[in-house]
Amino acid sequence: MSHSDLLTRHLAVMPSWMTPYYERPIQIVRGFDRRLVDGEGKTYLDFFGGIAVNALGYNVPEVRDSVRRQLARGVHHTSTCYLIEQQVELAERIARLSGIPDAKVFFVNSGTEAMEAALLFATTARGSSHVLTLRNGYHGRSFGSNAATSVLGWNASRLSPLQVSHVHNGHQLRGSLAHVPQDQVNAVCLEDLREVIAAVGGDNIAAFVTEPMQGVGGLTIPPAGLLRAYQDELQKHAIPMIVDEVQTGWGRLGSHFWGSGMHGITPDVMTFAKGLGSGFTIGGVVGRPEIIDSVTAKSMSTFGGNPIAMAAGLATVDVLLSQDLQANAEKVGAIIRSGLEELSAGHPQISEVRGRGLLLAIEIVVPGTTQPDPAAALRLHERARELGLLVGRGGPYGNVIRISPALNLSVAEAQEGLHIIATALRSDPSSELDGGVRE
């Protein structure tokens, strides 16, 4: 079936707000290594990974064989009404990897559901429905997790089961912090947090929710030391910190296995999903037992801990650790970032190169300003696809190009992707470079 025919059917039955990428959307029908093939036979190098989900690429033997062994047993599902050995084993590994003392783990099916559970645990433990979050944060599409989201374009409802106060994220490209001296920004942000806590009352706050790197927010990273200072202040009031590691976990940042590590913080509660399942649906919460165990009503997850998903998760963790893909993310990510910075030096539409490891972004603006240029970002996104590279696009203004390939991306593939991005920039009719891009 042609892409256009499938799009017609899609538009007839899918929600209007669930729009696929590209002017002429594509269907992906086959994958191998770090490559994808669409429904009309075109092959792409994947620099997006299904939004950082396919951490090992495609058709991974270890994951495929682990899932097949579970399928061969004939047990595809039991529910958590029964003991599931694979669930216990994966929980044990995650508890150890989290660094949270005596951690408990609860499996669900997505990052959104993980955040919903984390918010339930924290509000129950603290007897409050007031949470603090960072400005420009994104935490999910459900009623509670969406309430904690402050990116306007992704906030589906003004109604909320929570009371939410937003504090500074420390980003200085634009806004009220743009003119604050860099060495003073943390102090300004910390004072803002103190004022919010004083206004709400520390005993009335259930939790502080943060991403180590704001994904939907454009891959912005809070300044060094800011989240550590925030946690020190929160601990004075016994306010737990929920760290959303849905996009930043499993070694993707290269320098640290979890994004919280680069900030020198240990979460009280941490949510995870995406890369753990290599495309199978897994999400979860790991945290201090007094918070996780605060729920006194009967509860469970029908599909959380599913034996097939757990088999995929166990295999994924085995590969991540045995092949030290965190180190590969650090090495190959540095190559991509260096290449993007070289491009930005000659391309005034790139205002910032951001990220770490294999979670990177470039922000596209009107040259000579900080004004977002979503039209130029869209052209770059489309042109990269035409040239055989899949990247993401997002940010609060739709002007950020996102890069989140598989963690086993090779040096040659990194250089190939950079060459395509350079070519796409050069071929943009509005570009001021026209042959001046250094590759």
N, C-alpha and C positions, 0 to 999 in steps of 0.2 A: 504494500500500500504506500502511496506517495505521502510525503510529509503534509502537503496541502490538504489531501483528503482526510488524513488523521486529525489535522487541526480543526477542520470543519466539524468532525464528530466530537472532538474535545470541547469546543465552544458550546455545543448544543447541550451537554450534560454536566460539565464541570463548572464550579463557581466562577463568576466573572472576575473575582479578585485573585484567582489562582492562575496568573498569566505566565506562560513559559518564556524563556529567554528568546531573543532574536526576532528580527522583523519577519523572518521565515523560520519558525521553530522547527527543531529537528528531533527525531526519535533515535535513541541509542539502542542498538540491537545486539552488539557483541563487544567484548572487551578482552584484552590480553596485556600483561605487564602494565605499562602506563599509557596504553593506547585504547581508544574507543572507535567503534565503527558505527556510522549512522544508518538509518533505514534505506538510504539511497546509495550506500557503498563507500562513502567518503570516510577516510581515517583521520583521527585527530590525536595529537599529543595532549594529555589531560593535565592541566595545571590547576584544576579546581577540585577534583576528587569528590564530586557529589556533595559539595560544601564540607570539605575536610572529613568526610566519612570513610572513603576507601583508602585507609591508611597504608595498605599493602599493595594497592593497585588492583589488578583484575585477574581472575582465573588463578588464584593463589593455591598451589598444590596442598600446602599444609592445612589451610582452612577448608578447602574442598574435601579433602580426605577425612578430616575430623567430622564434618557434617554428614558425610556419607556413612561413616561408621555408626553415627547415632540413628540415621534414617534406617539403616539395615536392622537395627534392633526393633523397629516397628513402633517405638514410643516417640511420637512427635510432640505430645503434650500430656501433662498430668495435672497441672495447677499446683500451687503451693500448699494445698491440702495434704500433700505427700512430701516425703523427703526427696530431695534431688541432689545427688552427689556432686554433679557438675556445678550446681549453684553454690553449694558450700565451698567447693574448691576454689572457684573464681572469687567468691567473697573473701576467702582467706588471703588470697594473693593481693586483692585490692586493698584490704585492710592494712596489710604490711606495707604496700607501696605508698599508701596515703600519708604515712607519718603521723597519723592521729592516734594517740594512745587508746588502747582497748577499743578500737573502732568497731562499730556495727555497720552492716551493709544491707540496703534494701534495693532490689532490682525492679525496674519498671521497663517501659518500652521506648522512651524517647527523652530528649533533653527537657522538653516542655513538661512532661509528666514528672521527671526528676525534680525540677524546680517546684512544681506544685506540691510534691511530697515534702521537700525541704521546708517550704513555707508552712505547711501543716504542722510539721514537727516543732519548728521554732515558735510559732504562735501558740501552740499547745503548751510547750514547756514554759513559756514566759507569761502566759495568760494575757496576751495583748495581740492586737491586729495591726499595730503600727510598725512599718518597716522603713529603713533608710536604704536608698540606692544611689548609685552614681548617675549623674546626668549623662545622657547619651547611651545608657545601658539597654541591653536587650536580653530578656530572660525566658521568652516563650510566648505561645499564642493562646493559651487557655486563660480562664477568667482570672485566676490568682496571679499566674506568672506574667500575664499581660499587664496587670496592674503595676507590677514592678518594672515594666519596660517604659523608658522615657524617650525613645526615638519616635517622634510623632507619627511618621509614616508607617510604623509597624504597631502602633497602639490602636487596636481595633475598637475599643470601647472606653468611654469616659466613666462608665459605671465600674465599681470596684468593691470587692469584698475586703479590701485592705485600706488602711490609711497610709499614705506614702509621702515621704519627704525626700527630696533629691539634694545631694551635695555635689560639690565640684569634683570633676574627674582630673583636673590638672592640665588639660590640653590647652595649648596657648596659640594655636594657629589663628583663631578668631574668637570673638566674644569678650567677656569681662576680664579674662585673665591675659588677654593678648598683650597688654602694655605693662603687666607686672614684671619686674626684673626676675630672671630665671631663678636666681638664688633665693628669692623671697616667695615663690609661688606655693611651696609646701606650707609655709607658715600661714599664708592667706587662706589656703584651703582648710587647714586644721582649725583655724579660728572660726571658719564657716561651719564646720562640723560641730564645734563646741556650742555655737549659738543655736543650732538646730536641736541638739540634745537638750540644751537648757529650756528651749521653748516647748518641747514635747514632754520632757521629763525622762530621765534615763530608765526609770523603772517601768515606763509605759512603752518602751521600744522592744519589739520582739526580736529583731535581727537587723544586721547590716548586710546587704547583698551587693556583691561586686564581681565583675569579670577581671581577671588579671590583664587581659587585653580585650578591648571592646570590639567584638566581631562586627555585628551589624552597624555599630557606631563608627566604623571606618578603620578598624584595626589600630586604634589609638591606645597607647600604653601610659598609665599613670606614671608621673615622674618617679625616679628612684627615691625610695624612702617614704613616699606618701602613704601607701597602704600600710606600711609598718607603723607609721605615726598614727594613722587612723585606728589600727588595731589596739595600740597602746591606750589610746583614749577610750575606746569602746570597753576595754577590759576594766577600766575604773568603774564602769556602771554594770559590769557583768553582761554586756550585750554581745551575743554570739555573732561571729562573722560567717556568712554563707558565701563560699567562693564558687562561682559558676565556671567549671573547667570543661564545659561541653565542647568548646572549640580548641582549647589550649592544652589539653591533657595528652598523655601517652607519648611524651618525648617530642612532640611536634615542634616545640620552640627550640630544640637543640641544646640550649644552655642548661635547661632543667626539665625533669620529667613532667612536673606540673608547673603551670604558670605561676602559682603561688610562690614557688621556690625563688623565682627571680625577684620577688618583692620581700623575701625574708620573712614570710608569714606562714603560720600553720593554721589552716582553717579549723573552725569548730564543726562545720558541716561543709561538705563538698559535693557538688553534682557533677556527673559525668555521663557521656553518651558517645555519639558519633563514631570516632575511630576505633573504639573497642570492638565493635562487631564486624568490621570489614564489610559493611553493607547489610548485615543482619541487624534486626531491631533490638538494640539494648540501650537502656539508660539506667541510671541508678543514683543512689545517695549513699555516701559514707560519712560517718560523723561520730561525735562523742556519744557514748551510750546513754547518758542522762537526757540527751536531746532526742535521739532516735527512739528510745524506749518510753518517751513521755506520753505517747498515745495509749490510752487505756481502753478505748473501744475495740471491738473485734475488727480486724482489717486484714487485707491480703492483696495480692496482685494476681489476677487470673493468668495473664500471660508473662508477667515478670518472672525471670528465672526459667523460662522455657528451655528444655533440654537441648534443642537444636541451636538456639541463640547462644546458650552457654558453651556449647561445643565450639562454635565459631569464636566466641570471646576468649576461651582458653587457648585456642590455636593462635589467635592474633597476639595475645600477650607473649606466648612462647617465642614467636617470630620476632616481635619487637625487641625482646630482651636478648635472645640468643644471637641475633644478627646486629645488635647494638645500633638500631636504626635511629636512636636519639643522636648518636655521634654523626651518623650520615646526614641527618637533618641539619645539624650544625655546620657541617662541611659544605654540603651542596647549597644550603640556604645562604651561606655567606657568599657563594659564587653568584647566585641570583641577585642578592641585595647589592653587591658591588657593581654588577652590570646595570641594575636599575639606577643606581646613583650616578654612574657614568652617563647614562642616557639623560638623567635629569639635569646634569650640568649643561647640556646643550639644548634642552627643551624647556622653554619657559612655562609650558602648560603643566608641568609636573611641579607641584609646590612642595610636596613631601614624599619621601620614601619611608615606609614604616614597617614595623614588625620584627620578628625574630625567627630564626630557623626556617621552616617551611610554612610559615604563616605570615605572608608579606602583602604589602599594598602600595599603590601609588595614588595620590590624590591629584585630580585634574582640575585646574582652575583657569580662569581667564588670565592670560599672560600679564604679568606686572601687578596682579592683584591677588587677594585671597578669595575672590568671588568664585563659588563653585561653578563648574561648567559641565553639567550632566550631558549635554548634547555631544560634546567632544569625547566624553568618556564612553558614551553609547557608540559613537563611530569607531573608537578604538576597539571596543568589545566586539563589534560586528566584523571589523576588518581582521582581527586576530582569528576569528572562526573561519573566515574565508581562506585564510592562509594556513589553516590546519592546527590551530591552538585554541583550547577551551580555557577561559579564565572566568572569574566571577566579577560581578559588578554590584556595588551597593553603597553603603554609607548613608548618613541622614539625608543627603541631597542627591543621591544617585550618581555621584561623580568619582567614586573610588573603585579602582580596578583591584580585585582580590586574587591572590595566588595561594593555593593550598594543595599542592600535589601530594602524591603518595610519598611516604617517608623513605622508601627505597629508590627514589628518583636518582638516576645516574648523573654524573658530571656531564656526559655528552648530551643527555636529554635537557639538562639545565641550560646548556649553551644553545641548544636548538631552540628552546622556548624563548630565550633572550633575543636570539636573532629574529624570530617572528615578531616579537613585540617591537623591536627596533624598526623592522620593515613596516609594520602597521602604523607606527608613529610617523615614519617618513612619508607614507602614502596618504596620510590624512590631508585632504585638500585645504584645510584651514591651518595646517602646520606651517610654522615659520622656518622650518628646518630645510625641507626640500633638498635632501642629499647631505645635510650636515650632521646626521646622527652618527655618533661614533659607536661602532659595534665591537 
